Amino acid sequence: MTQPTEHYDIVIVGGGNAALCAAMTAAEDGAKVLILEAAPKDYRGGNSRHTRNFRCMHDGPLSVLVDSYDEQEYFSDLIKVTDGKTDEGLARMVIRASQECLPWMEAHGVRFQPSLSGTLSLARTNAFFMGGGKALVNAYYRTAAALGVDVLYEAPVRHLQLQGNRIERVDYEYEGVAYSAEPRAVIVASGGFQADLDWLADAWGPPARNFLIRGTPYNRGTVLKNLLDQGVTSIGDPTQCHAVAIDGRAPKFDGGIVTRLDCVPFSVVVNRRGERFYDEGEDVWPKRYAIWGRLVAQQPDQVAYAIVDSRAIPLFMPSVFPAIQADTLEELAEKMDLPPEAVTQTIASYNAACGDTSAFHPTERDGVHTSGIEPAKTNWARPISEPPFYGYSLRTGVTFTYLGLKVDENAQCQTDAGPVENLWAAGETMAGSILGQGYLAGYGMTIGTVFGRIAGREAANYVR
């Protein structure tokens, strides 16, 4: 068993994808590495357990990815969802590095499934993990163990002692006992603060208490707050986050990917008053799904409702919870505790605004749009008219927050006095250095992989 009193060159805080990439890289460079994971072993891996894919640039067919996906197209996709609020230099660095990451991931135990087609439109852009994020995490832990990396589970870090421009001490708990370590280098990869509901409510206001947390309950931002309180430079807006619309019946924490709803482009979405409030067909779902968490957060009681007819059911991946079903729109509204008259009027107005649907194409923007209503629906605008009818409640599901540690291209953390010479960060805890708002499917894993490898390399170089 790992002894907490052993000496380590590098201590890594966190146990997800970014932490593991850092650990494997540093260990391969000869460093003695300890991972401190706050979660129990069965729940190790942070939000990475719930991931499915990695967005990857490639100049031609690469592993399971088809055709090509060049730097400019990738960056353009990112700019669309962030509305330009990104650090272009860091973003492009991550994009370029992603191409070499995929074979590196395979060499470290990750297996990818054959290229996907159909509703997700990701055959070129995203490589999906065989067995999902849990399989990736387990593969990396096996590889890390073979490289000599040690891990302590249920070992939350309470304090990093910053003295001048160095981290001098790491205080943590293990099996009910307080310990201190004095490594030569520290890598923070412990995620955002979304599981601290009080902090979330401080940032967003009381409505945040109605949010659901899609991922691990262990990402409470303890180390992030500890470092910010000591003057380590922050970046990002505390109200910005990766937030998607998920099934309103999901648990408060850890519902994961199976609670996500992909029906929005083929639906009419209404609030509690039975009113539409945004263009459901703005873009293909992987590029726009992350804006819907914030849109739902702005509605009464932070809830919305997606309504589809029988023709749409085969077009999207359903939630783990069955849709509410009814033979009439009035009955569906009643079952969903919505005002039937308002809902039927909204659907009738929408249906009347739909035009020629012969060009309807579910996997790409088809230009099938409404006319004469606000908000317009700009793609996939087919009437909701074929019974039975189906509905899902939507709530804001927060994946991770964007307030984090500011880093440079070497993943090094900063203070007003300059770099912290032995402190690096990777993954969600520094993603705000790149993501100002919005999200692009699979890009979080890309950031974590690229910056995890950079942090591991730089920490190992420092130790040498």
N, C-alpha and C positions, 0 to 999 in steps of 0.2 A: 504494500500500500504506500502511496505517496505520503511522505512525512512533511507536515507544514513547516518544520524547522530547517529543511534543506535549503541550500543556497541555489538561486537561479539567476542566470544572466538576464532573462527577460520574463516579466510577468505580464500576461495578457488578461485584461478584464473583459469578460464576456465569453460566450461559447457558441456563437452562431457562425454563419458563413465567413464573415470578414475576419473574425478571430481565428478561425481554423486556417484560412488562407495565410494569415500572418504567421501562425504557429508553424505550419509546415515549411513555409519559406525560410523562416529563421532557423529552424532545426536543420534543414538541408545545408544551411550556411555554417553549421557547427555550433549554434547557440544552445544552451540548456534552457528549456522553456517550460513555464508553468501557466496553465489556463485556470483562472478562477471563474467558475460558472455558478451563478446564484441559484439556478433551477436544480431540482432533483435530476438524476440521470435520465429517468424516463421522459422528462420534459426538456432535455438539453436542446440547444440549438436556436433558442430565441425565435424570432419571426421566420427564420430560414426554414423551420419545419413546415411552414404553410406555403412556401413558394412552389412554383411549378416550372419556371423557365428563366432563361438567361438571354437577354437581347444582345445580339452579336453582329458587328460589322464583318463583312467578308467580301473579297474581291471576286470570288467565284464560288462554286459549290464547296462547302466545308462541312465535313462530317454529315450530319442529318439535314443541314440547311441547303436549300436549292438556290440556283441562280446567283445573284449577288445583291449586296446591300451596302452601298458605299458610304463613306464618311459624311458626305454632304446630305444625302437623303436621311441618314440617321439623325444628323444634327437638325435638319429641317423638321423632322418629326418631333424632336425634343422642343424646339422653339415654339411649335404650335401649341403644345400643351402647357408650357411654362409662360407663354406670352412674352418671351424674351427675357424673363427673369432667371438668368442662369449665368454662371461664370463661363464664358465661351472657351477660354484657354483650358480650364480643368475639364470641361465637358468634352471637348474634342480630344483631349489626352485620354480620357476614359474610353471614348469611342474607338480610337485607334488601337488602344491596348486590348480591347475586347477580342480582336481577331486572334491574337496569340494566346489568349486565356482559354479558349475552348479546348484546344488540344492539351493544354496544361491540366485542365479539369479532368479530362479523360485519363491522362497519365496518373492522376491522383485518386482514381477510383470512381469517378462519376460516369454513369451510363446515360445515354440520351435515347429517347424513343424516336421512331421514324417520323419524318416531317409531317406536321399537321396541315390539313386543308379545311375548307368549309367556313363555318361562321366566324372563326377567330382571325382569319386572314393573316396568319403568322408563319406560313411555310418558309418564307424567306428570312424573316427577321428574328425569330425567337426559337432557340433550341430547348425542348422540353425534357425534364429529367425523368428517366425511367424510374418509376416508383415515387416521384414527387420529391419535395424538399426534405422529407424525413430520410429518404434513401440517400440523398446527397450528404446530409449531415452525418449519417452513420458511416458512409464511405470515408468521409474526411476524418472522422474520429479513428477509424481503423488505420488509415494511413498515418495519421499523426502519432498514434501509439507505436507503430512500427518504426517511426523516426525518433522515438525516445521522448516525445512530449508527454508531460505529466498533467493530470487534470484533477482538480478538486471540485466536487459537486456540492450544492447547498453551501456555497462559500461566498456569501455576498461581501463585496468590498464596501467599506464604510468611509474610508478617507484615504486620499493621496496627499502626502505632505509635500507641498511646493516650497522649496527654500531657494530664494534667488531665482536662478534659471534652471533649476534641476528638481526632479522628483526624488526626494530622499527616502521615502518610506511608503509602503502600502499596508494599510490596516484592513483586516478582514476577519470574518468569523467562520469557524468550521467546527461542527459538532458541538455547538454551544460554547466554544472557547474563543477568546479574542487572540489573534496573532498579528504580528508585523513582519513584513518581508522588506529587504533592502536590495532589490535587484538593481542592476546597472542600467536597465532600460524598461520602460513601461509602454504598453500599447493599450489604448482604450477602444473597445469595440462592443460596448454594452448598450447600444440602441438609444432610442429617444426616451421621452418622459410620459408617453401616452397612458401608461397604466397607473400613473398617479392622478387620480380623478380630481383631487383638490388643485393640483397645478394646472390641469387641463381647464378646470372651471375658472381659475384665476386669469388664464389667458383668454378664454372664449366668453366667460360669463356663465351664469346658471344654466343656459341651454345645453352646455357641454355634458351635464350630468345625464342627459338623455342619450348621449352617444354610446355606441357599442365599440368595444376594443377587439378588433379582429384577431390580434396575435397574443403573444405571451403576457401573462399578468406580472412577469418579473422585470419588465422594462419600465422601471419607475424613475429613471433619471437621477438616481442617487449620486453616482460618480460625476455625471454631467454637472449637476448643481454644485457639488463639492468643488469642482475645478473652477466653475464660473465665479463662485464666491471668493476664490483666491486670486482672481484677476486673469485667469486664462481667457483669451479672446473668444468671444462668441460670434456666431453668424446666424442669420435667419430670423424670421418672424415667428414668435411663439404661437400665433394663430394659424400658421401655414402647416400643412401636413398632407400625407398621403391618406385621403379619406374617400371612400367609395360608398355607393349605395348598396347595402346588403339587406338580406331578408330580415324584416322587423322582428321575427321570432327567434333570431339568433341569441345565444347566451351572451352575457355581459362581457366575458373574456374568452379568448381562445377558440372562437367559432371557426376561424380559418377560412380557407378558400371555398369550402363547400357551402358557405352561406352567401357567397357572392351571387348577384343576379345579373344576367346578361340580356335580359328581355327588353331593356329600355328602347333600343332603336326601333323595335317592332311594335311598340306600345303607345298608348296615350297615358301620360303620367299626370296625376292630379294631386292636389293637397287635400286637407281635411274638409275644405269648403267645396270640393269637387271641381276645382278650377285648374286648368293647365298653367304652367309658369315658366316653361323653357322648351327650346327646340329639342325634341327627343332624337332627331335624325341629323344632328350636326356633323358627325363624322363616324367612321367605323369605331366599334366599341373599344378596342385596345388603345386607341389614341385619345378617347374622350371619357372613358368610364370614371376616371379619377375626379372629374369635376362634379360628379353627381352627389358625392358625399357632402360637399359644401353647399350645393343647391338645396338638398334636403334639409340641411342644418338651418337654412334660412326660412323654412316653412313653419307654420304653426305646430307646436309640440314636436318639432324636428322629425316629422313623419310625412311620407308621401305614399302614393299607391299607383302601381303599374297595372294597366288593364289591356289584355290582348284577347283576340278571338282564336278560334280553333285552328285557323290557317297558320298562325304564328308559332304554335307550340313546337313544331319540329325544327324551328330555326335557331334556337338558343339552348344553352346548357341550363337546366333548371337548378334551383336551390335544392339543398338536401330536404327541405320541407315541401310537401305537395302544395300546388297552387290551390287557392280557393276557387271553386267552380260553381257556375250557375247557368241556367238555360236562358235567362234574360238579364239585361243590364240592370234593371230595377232590383232583381233578386240579388245580383252580385253586390250592388251598392249596399243593400241592407246587411248582407253577410259581412261586409267590410266596415260596417258602422259609418257609412258615408251617406250624405243626403241624396236619395235616389233621383229627385227631380233635377238637382244641379248636375249630377253625373250624366244622366241621360241627355240633358241639354248640351253639355260639353261635348259628349260623343257625337251627338247629332250635328252640331256645328262643325266639328272636325270632319265628319264623314262627308258633309256637303261641300267642304273646301277641298276634298281630294279630287284630283283630276284623272288623267290617263295613267293607269298603273301597268301598262303593258311592258314597260322597261324595268319593272321591279327586279332587283338583283340583291339578294340578302348579304352577299359577302363583300360588296364594294359600294361606294357612294354611287347611287343610281340617278340622282336628280329627280326622282319621283316625289313631288312636293305638293304642298297645299297652296291655295290662293285665297286671299281675303280674310284671313284670321291672324290674330296675334296671340301668342308667338306662332310664327310659321313653323311647319315641319319641313325641312329642306331635303330630306331623303327618306326613302322607305315609307312614304305616306300612303298606305292602303287603308281603306275604311275598316273600322272595327265592326263587323257586321255578320260574321258567320258563327252561330252558336255551336257548342256551348262557349261561354265566355269565362275567362280566367283572370284572377287578380293576385297580386303579391303586395304586401306592405313593405315599404322601404324605410330604413333608418340609416343614419350616418355611421359607417364603420371605419374607425381610425386604425390605420396600419402602423404608421410611425410619424412622429413630429419632426419638423425641420429646424427648430432651434437646436443648434449644436456647437461643436468646437470648430473654429476656423482653422483650416490647414492650408499648407502650400502644396506645390506639386510633388513634394517628397513626403506628404502626409504628416508633416511636423506641426505640432501645436505652437501657439504664439501667446505672448503677453505684450503689453504696451512697451516693455523694455526690449523685446526681441524674441527669438525662438526659445522655447523650452528645450534644452539641448538633449534631453533623454525621454521625451514624451511624444508619442505619435497616436493618431486616431484613424479609425477605418470603419466603414459601414454606416449604418443609420445615424450614429452619433456625430458624423461629420457631413452627412449628405446635404445638409443645408448650404455647404460650401459650393454646391453645384445647383441644387434644386431650390429655386426661390418660391415656386408655387407649382401646382399641377403635378402630373406624374405620367410616365410612359411605361407601359407594361414591360416587365423584365429588367428595367433599368436600375432598380435598387440592387438586384443581385450583381449587376455589372459593376456598379460603384463599389460594392463590398468586395468583390473579387479583385478588382484592379487595385484599390487602395489597401486591401489586406495584404496583397503581395508586396506592394511598395513599402508599407509599414514594416513588414517582416524583414525585408531586405535592408532597409535603412537602420532598423534597430540592431540587426546582426552586425552590420558594418560598424556601427557605433561601438558595440561591445568589443569587436576585434581591435 
